[in-house]
Amino acid sequence: MTSLQQRAELHRQIWAIANDVRGSVDGWDFKQYVLGALFYRFISENFSSYIEAGDDSVSYAALDDSIITHDIKDDAIKTKGYFIYPSQLFGNVAAKANTNDRLNADLNSIFVAIESSAYGYPSEADIKGLFADFDTTSNRLGNTVKDKNSRLSAVLKGVEGLTLGNFDAHQIDLFGDAYEFLISNYAANAGKSGGEFFTPQHVSKLIAQLAMHGQTRVNKIYDPAAGSGSLLLQAKKHFDNHIIEEGFYGQEINHTTFNLARMNMFLHNINYDKFNIMLGNTLTEPHFGDEKPFDAIVSNPPYSVKWIGSDDPTLINDERFAPAGVLAPKSKADFAFVLHALNYLSARGRAAIVCFPGIFYRAGAEQKIRQYLVDNNYVETVISLAPNLFFGTTIAVNILVLSKHKTDTDVQFIDASKLFKKESNNNILTDEHINQIMQAFESKADIDHLAKSVPFEAITANDYSLSVSSYVEAKDNREIVDITELNAALKTTVGKIDQLRKDIDAIVADLEGSGARA
């Protein structure tokens, strides 16, 4: 069986667990149990691997809790960020799950113990609340303790049965891949609510490459609307680990999604001291002010969401928004996220931000913000993508690339709206499409119907419109018709019709004559 076949089989098994076990529970509500169980297995095996340190004669899972000393526990928490006793390991709990009539209570106690093990340590904020959405007492699992235990046991046994092999570098990829497969499938089946927290991997790959293009190293990477962390993780996948020197930063407003993002970091083997994901409203309660500037910023913020805007008179003096002289409209916060990212961007870095297309041509406050961005030469490229690339929306979105180190005052526009492949219910960007976009982005050359670099003066003359269609001429796919040839064909056709009518009239007359003679 090839690696692709193995991965496909693993995905089939995971999705079967996700669907078969949940029964009547809504898939969106049930996702945290399957995701949480996968995470629980991961950190158990990760921790065991750390303790055993490659010594085949040691089996941490077989040890008695009583042999654990304070020093062992202290050292482990400082390194891994948490502690798990042998009896609390996923494998030991799953092995007895079918016969444990206290399973839901035991799981709850274990999750509390894992999280509380980090209290007072540097990892406390990164571990706290990780299992908050794995509610073992929820009535969604069943009305009785027996029903809850039955479903929890089925989830644990299902995840236990997944063929993830021994815990090594390759298997880490399998855990992370399995986790992202689950998240993407839940997002695809959850409509808008799912699409809001997950950026498809193919789009994430493009955004990560845009933000980090040409950089041999970045100090750190940041996503102000992190969702489940998929954009940050694409940067890790695309580049060698050492290129991101100080780690991964993000902020997320939704508590459940915030937990998913932190789990996602662990599952991709990013230790607690290499990431910092914070909970809160980025626009009104921004974190990481002391950590900026960032050499790479990636983001897919929510499209046209409402925010407090001008109702908070202090925001116009906020260092993020004040330079533009105007706030984004209260009904459309898109440019608030853009200005926030610009403020956090270093002089040598880039920000690649997914944007609703309307902000690039509408008048009013949004036009004034575009003027600020263009006049100060921050806009490097605007890319229009194909429709239906994201879960929960068919909108053909744009990517805005910001830079503070441009060498000219031109703005590049790329029309990638025809670059897509139809796959199931959504379109996707293939690696070939991504390479084509990146080649155009790098060269800044004018390419018919694809890319054009537009002088500053032309943009100001066009009321600071940054709409791609205003500058890149779409290819005319209409068939060229030879009028003379067409008229000749029509004349021939009309002649045939006239002759056919005459023939029909003659037949009718003959039939009528025959009837009269009879």
WOWO-V29464 format. One record per residue. N is the residue number from 1. RES is the residue in three letters. PHI is phi as a letter, one per 30 degrees, with the letter a starting at -180 (* if undefined). NEAR is the number of other C-alpha atoms within 10 Angstrom. Layout:
BEGIN
n=N res=RES phi=PHI near=NEAR
n=N res=RES phi=PHI near=NEAR
END
This chain:
BEGIN
n=1 res=MET phi=* near=7
n=2 res=THR phi=d near=7
n=3 res=SER phi=d near=8
n=4 res=LEU phi=d near=9
n=5 res=GLN phi=d near=10
n=6 res=GLN phi=d near=12
n=7 res=ARG phi=d near=17
n=8 res=ALA phi=d near=12
n=9 res=GLU phi=d near=14
n=10 res=LEU phi=d near=19
n=11 res=HIS phi=d near=18
n=12 res=ARG phi=d near=12
n=13 res=GLN phi=d near=16
n=14 res=ILE phi=d near=23
n=15 res=TRP phi=d near=17
n=16 res=ALA phi=d near=13
n=17 res=ILE phi=d near=20
n=18 res=ALA phi=e near=22
n=19 res=ASN phi=c near=16
n=20 res=ASP phi=d near=13
n=21 res=VAL phi=d near=19
n=22 res=ARG phi=d near=22
n=23 res=GLY phi=i near=12
n=24 res=SER phi=d near=12
n=25 res=VAL phi=d near=15
n=26 res=ASP phi=e near=12
n=27 res=GLY phi=e near=15
n=28 res=TRP phi=d near=14
n=29 res=ASP phi=d near=13
n=30 res=PHE phi=d near=20
n=31 res=LYS phi=e near=22
n=32 res=GLN phi=d near=21
n=33 res=TYR phi=d near=22
n=34 res=VAL phi=d near=25
n=35 res=LEU phi=d near=23
n=36 res=GLY phi=d near=23
n=37 res=ALA phi=d near=21
n=38 res=LEU phi=d near=26
n=39 res=PHE phi=d near=25
n=40 res=TYR phi=e near=21
n=41 res=ARG phi=d near=19
n=42 res=PHE phi=e near=24
n=43 res=ILE phi=d near=21
n=44 res=SER phi=d near=22
n=45 res=GLU phi=d near=20
n=46 res=ASN phi=d near=18
n=47 res=PHE phi=d near=21
n=48 res=SER phi=d near=21
n=49 res=SER phi=d near=18
n=50 res=TYR phi=d near=14
n=51 res=ILE phi=d near=15
n=52 res=GLU phi=d near=14
n=53 res=ALA phi=h near=10
n=54 res=GLY phi=i near=10
n=55 res=ASP phi=d near=9
n=56 res=ASP phi=d near=7
n=57 res=SER phi=d near=7
n=58 res=VAL phi=c near=14
n=59 res=SER phi=b near=13
n=60 res=TYR phi=d near=19
n=61 res=ALA phi=d near=19
n=62 res=ALA phi=d near=10
n=63 res=LEU phi=d near=13
n=64 res=ASP phi=d near=11
n=65 res=ASP phi=e near=14
n=66 res=SER phi=d near=8
n=67 res=ILE phi=d near=9
n=68 res=ILE phi=d near=12
n=69 res=THR phi=c near=9
n=70 res=HIS phi=d near=9
n=71 res=ASP phi=d near=9
n=72 res=ILE phi=d near=12
n=73 res=LYS phi=d near=15
n=74 res=ASP phi=d near=16
n=75 res=ASP phi=d near=13
n=76 res=ALA phi=d near=17
n=77 res=ILE phi=d near=20
n=78 res=LYS phi=d near=16
n=79 res=THR phi=d near=14
n=80 res=LYS phi=c near=17
n=81 res=GLY phi=j near=24
n=82 res=TYR phi=a near=26
n=83 res=PHE phi=b near=24
n=84 res=ILE phi=b near=22
n=85 res=TYR phi=d near=21
n=86 res=PRO phi=e near=22
n=87 res=SER phi=d near=16
n=88 res=GLN phi=c near=21
n=89 res=LEU phi=d near=21
n=90 res=PHE phi=e near=25
n=91 res=GLY phi=e near=19
n=92 res=ASN phi=d near=14
n=93 res=VAL phi=d near=20
n=94 res=ALA phi=d near=23
n=95 res=ALA phi=d near=14
n=96 res=LYS phi=c near=13
n=97 res=ALA phi=d near=21
n=98 res=ASN phi=d near=17
n=99 res=THR phi=c near=11
n=100 res=ASN phi=c near=17
n=101 res=ASP phi=d near=15
n=102 res=ARG phi=c near=13
n=103 res=LEU phi=e near=23
n=104 res=ASN phi=d near=22
n=105 res=ALA phi=d near=14
n=106 res=ASP phi=d near=15
n=107 res=LEU phi=d near=18
n=108 res=ASN phi=e near=16
n=109 res=SER phi=d near=12
n=110 res=ILE phi=d near=19
n=111 res=PHE phi=d near=19
n=112 res=VAL phi=d near=16
n=113 res=ALA phi=d near=16
n=114 res=ILE phi=d near=20
n=115 res=GLU phi=d near=23
n=116 res=SER phi=d near=16
n=117 res=SER phi=d near=21
n=118 res=ALA phi=c near=22
n=119 res=TYR phi=e near=16
n=120 res=GLY phi=i near=9
n=121 res=TYR phi=c near=13
n=122 res=PRO phi=e near=14
n=123 res=SER phi=d near=22
n=124 res=GLU phi=e near=18
n=125 res=ALA phi=d near=18
n=126 res=ASP phi=d near=23
n=127 res=ILE phi=c near=21
n=128 res=LYS phi=e near=17
n=129 res=GLY phi=i near=19
n=130 res=LEU phi=d near=22
n=131 res=PHE phi=c near=25
n=132 res=ALA phi=e near=17
n=133 res=ASP phi=c near=18
n=134 res=PHE phi=c near=20
n=135 res=ASP phi=d near=16
n=136 res=THR phi=d near=22
n=137 res=THR phi=c near=16
n=138 res=SER phi=d near=14
n=139 res=ASN phi=d near=13
n=140 res=ARG phi=d near=15
n=141 res=LEU phi=d near=23
n=142 res=GLY phi=k near=17
n=143 res=ASN phi=d near=11
n=144 res=THR phi=c near=12
n=145 res=VAL phi=d near=18
n=146 res=LYS phi=d near=16
n=147 res=ASP phi=d near=13
n=148 res=LYS phi=d near=22
n=149 res=ASN phi=d near=24
n=150 res=SER phi=d near=21
n=151 res=ARG phi=d near=20
n=152 res=LEU phi=d near=26
n=153 res=SER phi=d near=23
n=154 res=ALA phi=d near=19
n=155 res=VAL phi=d near=25
n=156 res=LEU phi=d near=25
n=157 res=LYS phi=d near=20
n=158 res=GLY phi=d near=21
n=159 res=VAL phi=d near=24
n=160 res=GLU phi=d near=17
n=161 res=GLY phi=d near=13
n=162 res=LEU phi=d near=16
n=163 res=THR phi=d near=14
n=164 res=LEU phi=c near=19
n=165 res=GLY phi=i near=10
n=166 res=ASN phi=d near=11
n=167 res=PHE phi=d near=15
n=168 res=ASP phi=b near=13
n=169 res=ALA phi=e near=9
n=170 res=HIS phi=d near=11
n=171 res=GLN phi=d near=15
n=172 res=ILE phi=e near=20
n=173 res=ASP phi=d near=15
n=174 res=LEU phi=d near=20
n=175 res=PHE phi=e near=22
n=176 res=GLY phi=d near=22
n=177 res=ASP phi=d near=18
n=178 res=ALA phi=d near=22
n=179 res=TYR phi=d near=23
n=180 res=GLU phi=d near=22
n=181 res=PHE phi=d near=17
n=182 res=LEU phi=d near=19
n=183 res=ILE phi=e near=23
n=184 res=SER phi=d near=21
n=185 res=ASN phi=d near=14
n=186 res=TYR phi=d near=23
n=187 res=ALA phi=d near=24
n=188 res=ALA phi=d near=20
n=189 res=ASN phi=c near=16
n=190 res=ALA phi=c near=18
n=191 res=GLY phi=i near=15
n=192 res=LYS phi=e near=14
n=193 res=SER phi=d near=15
n=194 res=GLY phi=d near=22
n=195 res=GLY phi=d near=21
n=196 res=GLU phi=d near=22
n=197 res=PHE phi=c near=28
n=198 res=PHE phi=b near=26
n=199 res=THR phi=c near=25
n=200 res=PRO phi=e near=21
n=201 res=GLN phi=e near=18
n=202 res=HIS phi=d near=16
n=203 res=VAL phi=d near=20
n=204 res=SER phi=e near=22
n=205 res=LYS phi=d near=22
n=206 res=LEU phi=d near=23
n=207 res=ILE phi=d near=28
n=208 res=ALA phi=d near=26
n=209 res=GLN phi=d near=20
n=210 res=LEU phi=d near=26
n=211 res=ALA phi=d near=24
n=212 res=MET phi=c near=25
n=213 res=HIS phi=d near=15
n=214 res=GLY phi=i near=10
n=215 res=GLN phi=c near=14
n=216 res=THR phi=d near=10
n=217 res=ARG phi=a near=16
n=218 res=VAL phi=b near=18
n=219 res=ASN phi=d near=18
n=220 res=LYS phi=a near=21
n=221 res=ILE phi=b near=30
n=222 res=TYR phi=b near=29
n=223 res=ASP phi=b near=27
n=224 res=PRO phi=d near=28
n=225 res=ALA phi=b near=26
n=226 res=ALA phi=d near=29
n=227 res=GLY phi=h near=31
n=228 res=SER phi=d near=27
n=229 res=GLY phi=i near=29
n=230 res=SER phi=d near=25
n=231 res=LEU phi=d near=28
n=232 res=LEU phi=d near=29
n=233 res=LEU phi=d near=22
n=234 res=GLN phi=d near=20
n=235 res=ALA phi=d near=25
n=236 res=LYS phi=d near=20
n=237 res=LYS phi=d near=12
n=238 res=HIS phi=d near=13
n=239 res=PHE phi=b near=15
n=240 res=ASP phi=d near=10
n=241 res=ASN phi=e near=13
n=242 res=HIS phi=d near=13
n=243 res=ILE phi=d near=17
n=244 res=ILE phi=c near=21
n=245 res=GLU phi=d near=13
n=246 res=GLU phi=c near=14
n=247 res=GLY phi=j near=22
n=248 res=PHE phi=c near=24
n=249 res=TYR phi=b near=23
n=250 res=GLY phi=a near=28
n=251 res=GLN phi=b near=25
n=252 res=GLU phi=b near=25
n=253 res=ILE phi=d near=18
n=254 res=ASN phi=c near=17
n=255 res=HIS phi=d near=16
n=256 res=THR phi=d near=19
n=257 res=THR phi=d near=21
n=258 res=PHE phi=e near=26
n=259 res=ASN phi=d near=26
n=260 res=LEU phi=e near=24
n=261 res=ALA phi=d near=27
n=262 res=ARG phi=d near=23
n=263 res=MET phi=e near=28
n=264 res=ASN phi=d near=24
n=265 res=MET phi=d near=23
n=266 res=PHE phi=e near=21
n=267 res=LEU phi=d near=25
n=268 res=HIS phi=c near=19
n=269 res=ASN phi=i near=18
n=270 res=ILE phi=c near=18
n=271 res=ASN phi=d near=16
n=272 res=TYR phi=e near=23
n=273 res=ASP phi=d near=16
n=274 res=LYS phi=c near=16
n=275 res=PHE phi=b near=21
n=276 res=ASN phi=b near=18
n=277 res=ILE phi=c near=25
n=278 res=MET phi=c near=24
n=279 res=LEU phi=c near=19
n=280 res=GLY phi=k near=17
n=281 res=ASN phi=d near=16
n=282 res=THR phi=e near=19
n=283 res=LEU phi=d near=20
n=284 res=THR phi=c near=13
n=285 res=GLU phi=b near=10
n=286 res=PRO phi=d near=14
n=287 res=HIS phi=c near=19
n=288 res=PHE phi=i near=18
n=289 res=GLY phi=e near=9
n=290 res=ASP phi=d near=6
n=291 res=GLU phi=c near=10
n=292 res=LYS phi=d near=15
n=293 res=PRO phi=d near=22
n=294 res=PHE phi=c near=25
n=295 res=ASP phi=d near=23
n=296 res=ALA phi=b near=31
n=297 res=ILE phi=b near=32
n=298 res=VAL phi=b near=30
n=299 res=SER phi=a near=30
n=300 res=ASN phi=b near=25
n=301 res=PRO phi=d near=23
n=302 res=PRO phi=d near=19
n=303 res=TYR phi=d near=15
n=304 res=SER phi=h near=17
n=305 res=VAL phi=d near=12
n=306 res=LYS phi=d near=14
n=307 res=TRP phi=b near=19
n=308 res=ILE phi=d near=15
n=309 res=GLY phi=h near=21
n=310 res=SER phi=d near=14
n=311 res=ASP phi=d near=9
n=312 res=ASP phi=c near=10
n=313 res=PRO phi=d near=10
n=314 res=THR phi=d near=10
n=315 res=LEU phi=d near=18
n=316 res=ILE phi=d near=17
n=317 res=ASN phi=c near=13
n=318 res=ASP phi=d near=12
n=319 res=GLU phi=d near=12
n=320 res=ARG phi=d near=20
n=321 res=PHE phi=c near=22
n=322 res=ALA phi=e near=14
n=323 res=PRO phi=e near=16
n=324 res=ALA phi=d near=18
n=325 res=GLY phi=i near=12
n=326 res=VAL phi=a near=19
n=327 res=LEU phi=c near=23
n=328 res=ALA phi=e near=27
n=329 res=PRO phi=e near=20
n=330 res=LYS phi=d near=16
n=331 res=SER phi=d near=12
n=332 res=LYS phi=b near=19
n=333 res=ALA phi=d near=22
n=334 res=ASP phi=e near=25
n=335 res=PHE phi=d near=22
n=336 res=ALA phi=d near=22
n=337 res=PHE phi=d near=23
n=338 res=VAL phi=d near=26
n=339 res=LEU phi=d near=22
n=340 res=HIS phi=d near=18
n=341 res=ALA phi=d near=26
n=342 res=LEU phi=e near=22
n=343 res=ASN phi=d near=17
n=344 res=TYR phi=d near=21
n=345 res=LEU phi=d near=23
n=346 res=SER phi=d near=20
n=347 res=ALA phi=d near=13
n=348 res=ARG phi=c near=15
n=349 res=GLY phi=c near=23
n=350 res=ARG phi=b near=27
n=351 res=ALA phi=c near=32
n=352 res=ALA phi=c near=28
n=353 res=ILE phi=b near=25
n=354 res=VAL phi=d near=26
n=355 res=CYS phi=b near=26
n=356 res=PHE phi=d near=21
n=357 res=PRO phi=d near=21
n=358 res=GLY phi=d near=16
n=359 res=ILE phi=d near=23
n=360 res=PHE phi=d near=21
n=361 res=TYR phi=b near=18
n=362 res=ARG phi=d near=17
n=363 res=ALA phi=d near=15
n=364 res=GLY phi=i near=11
n=365 res=ALA phi=d near=17
n=366 res=GLU phi=d near=22
n=367 res=GLN phi=d near=19
n=368 res=LYS phi=d near=19
n=369 res=ILE phi=d near=26
n=370 res=ARG phi=d near=24
n=371 res=GLN phi=d near=19
n=372 res=TYR phi=d near=18
n=373 res=LEU phi=d near=20
n=374 res=VAL phi=d near=21
n=375 res=ASP phi=e near=15
n=376 res=ASN phi=c near=11
n=377 res=ASN phi=i near=20
n=378 res=TYR phi=c near=20
n=379 res=VAL phi=d near=23
n=380 res=GLU phi=d near=27
n=381 res=THR phi=b near=24
n=382 res=VAL phi=b near=26
n=383 res=ILE phi=c near=26
n=384 res=SER phi=c near=22
n=385 res=LEU phi=c near=23
n=386 res=ALA phi=d near=22
n=387 res=PRO phi=d near=19
n=388 res=ASN phi=i near=18
n=389 res=LEU phi=c near=25
n=390 res=PHE phi=c near=25
n=391 res=PHE phi=d near=26
n=392 res=GLY phi=i near=18
n=393 res=THR phi=a near=15
n=394 res=THR phi=c near=13
n=395 res=ILE phi=e near=14
n=396 res=ALA phi=d near=16
n=397 res=VAL phi=d near=22
n=398 res=ASN phi=c near=26
n=399 res=ILE phi=c near=23
n=400 res=LEU phi=c near=25
n=401 res=VAL phi=c near=23
n=402 res=LEU phi=c near=26
n=403 res=SER phi=b near=21
n=404 res=LYS phi=c near=18
n=405 res=HIS phi=b near=14
n=406 res=LYS phi=d near=15
n=407 res=THR phi=c near=8
n=408 res=ASP phi=b near=10
n=409 res=THR phi=c near=18
n=410 res=ASP phi=d near=21
n=411 res=VAL phi=c near=22
n=412 res=GLN phi=c near=25
n=413 res=PHE phi=b near=28
n=414 res=ILE phi=b near=27
n=415 res=ASP phi=c near=25
n=416 res=ALA phi=c near=21
n=417 res=SER phi=d near=16
n=418 res=LYS phi=c near=15
n=419 res=LEU phi=c near=19
n=420 res=PHE phi=a near=20
n=421 res=LYS phi=b near=14
n=422 res=LYS phi=d near=11
n=423 res=GLU phi=b near=10
n=424 res=SER phi=h near=7
n=425 res=ASN phi=d near=10
n=426 res=ASN phi=b near=17
n=427 res=ASN phi=d near=18
n=428 res=ILE phi=b near=22
n=429 res=LEU phi=c near=23
n=430 res=THR phi=d near=14
n=431 res=ASP phi=e near=12
n=432 res=GLU phi=d near=11
n=433 res=HIS phi=d near=18
n=434 res=ILE phi=d near=19
n=435 res=ASN phi=d near=14
n=436 res=GLN phi=d near=14
n=437 res=ILE phi=d near=20
n=438 res=MET phi=d near=16
n=439 res=GLN phi=d near=12
n=440 res=ALA phi=d near=18
n=441 res=PHE phi=d near=21
n=442 res=GLU phi=d near=11
n=443 res=SER phi=d near=9
n=444 res=LYS phi=i near=19
n=445 res=ALA phi=d near=14
n=446 res=ASP phi=d near=16
n=447 res=ILE phi=b near=12
n=448 res=ASP phi=e near=12
n=449 res=HIS phi=i near=17
n=450 res=LEU phi=b near=23
n=451 res=ALA phi=b near=26
n=452 res=LYS phi=a near=24
n=453 res=SER phi=c near=19
n=454 res=VAL phi=c near=16
n=455 res=PRO phi=d near=13
n=456 res=PHE phi=e near=16
n=457 res=GLU phi=d near=11
n=458 res=ALA phi=d near=14
n=459 res=ILE phi=d near=19
n=460 res=THR phi=d near=14
n=461 res=ALA phi=d near=9
n=462 res=ASN phi=c near=11
n=463 res=ASP phi=h near=15
n=464 res=TYR phi=i near=24
n=465 res=SER phi=d near=22
n=466 res=LEU phi=c near=29
n=467 res=SER phi=d near=20
n=468 res=VAL phi=e near=25
n=469 res=SER phi=d near=14
n=470 res=SER phi=d near=13
n=471 res=TYR phi=b near=20
n=472 res=VAL phi=c near=21
n=473 res=GLU phi=d near=14
n=474 res=ALA phi=d near=15
n=475 res=LYS phi=d near=10
n=476 res=ASP phi=d near=8
n=477 res=ASN phi=c near=6
n=478 res=ARG phi=d near=6
n=479 res=GLU phi=d near=6
n=480 res=ILE phi=d near=7
n=481 res=VAL phi=c near=8
n=482 res=ASP phi=d near=8
n=483 res=ILE phi=d near=9
n=484 res=THR phi=d near=9
n=485 res=GLU phi=d near=10
n=486 res=LEU phi=d near=11
n=487 res=ASN phi=d near=11
n=488 res=ALA phi=d near=11
n=489 res=ALA phi=d near=12
n=490 res=LEU phi=d near=12
n=491 res=LYS phi=d near=12
n=492 res=THR phi=d near=12
n=493 res=THR phi=d near=12
n=494 res=VAL phi=d near=12
n=495 res=GLY phi=d near=12
n=496 res=LYS phi=d near=12
n=497 res=ILE phi=d near=12
n=498 res=ASP phi=d near=12
n=499 res=GLN phi=d near=12
n=500 res=LEU phi=d near=12
n=501 res=ARG phi=d near=12
n=502 res=LYS phi=d near=12
n=503 res=ASP phi=d near=12
n=504 res=ILE phi=d near=12
n=505 res=ASP phi=d near=12
n=506 res=ALA phi=d near=12
n=507 res=ILE phi=d near=12
n=508 res=VAL phi=d near=12
n=509 res=ALA phi=d near=12
n=510 res=ASP phi=d near=12
n=511 res=LEU phi=d near=11
n=512 res=GLU phi=d near=11
n=513 res=GLY phi=d near=11
n=514 res=SER phi=d near=10
n=515 res=GLY phi=d near=9
n=516 res=ALA phi=d near=8
n=517 res=ARG phi=d near=6
n=518 res=ALA phi=d near=5
END
